[in-house]
Amino acid sequence: MMKFMTTSAAAMMLVTGTAAHAAPITEAEVQAAQKVWGEGIVAIGKAYSDKGDYKTLATNHVDNLYAYDEGTVLFKPTKAAAQQFRLSKQDAISYFVTGVVNEDHGFALQPWSAVRFDNADIIIDGDSAVAMGNYFFTDANTGKEAKVEYTFGYVRGDDDQLLINVHHSAFPYQPSH
């Protein structure tokens, strides 16, 4: 026997379940997520310098901004060689503040006074987005900027906030000649 859905039942499906995440990601949301990410990196380094609870800040940074609880995250940090990829939440936290990966020196502990994104472009694909460009980290001690190339992928979390599911960054290529 074939069942037909009433208009009100169909409308209810749009309000519940996966349809709640149907709103396309916007460029403004990506830019806001980038701003929050940069502010988090600065806050972790400041807490470290002030002898505060920087490890909790780093854990919250990864918990709130990365999609490890949603599924796979592909994370290739800037300063990683021996263990190039950080596919677990613990490995990501280690990169930012040291921990379980021996080569980690705590990227966020620098400390940095500012992080700014310069997007080459942002691709929006409905429920996902990819941003690529350069981001610049200002050293809190010297005021010098470090230029890093990045690609971030974003998806919506259960709370409709953007989460990073791809993070690749590297220093710009330096020709040997």
PyMOL commands that set and color helices and strands:
alter all, ss='L'
color gray80, all
select helices_A, chain A and resi 7-15+17-21+27-49+54-65+89-97+107-109
alter helices_A, ss='H'
color red, helices_A
select strands_A, chain A and resi 74-76+112-124+128-139+145-156+162-170
alter strands_A, ss='S'
color yellow, strands_A
deselect
rebuild
show_as cartoon
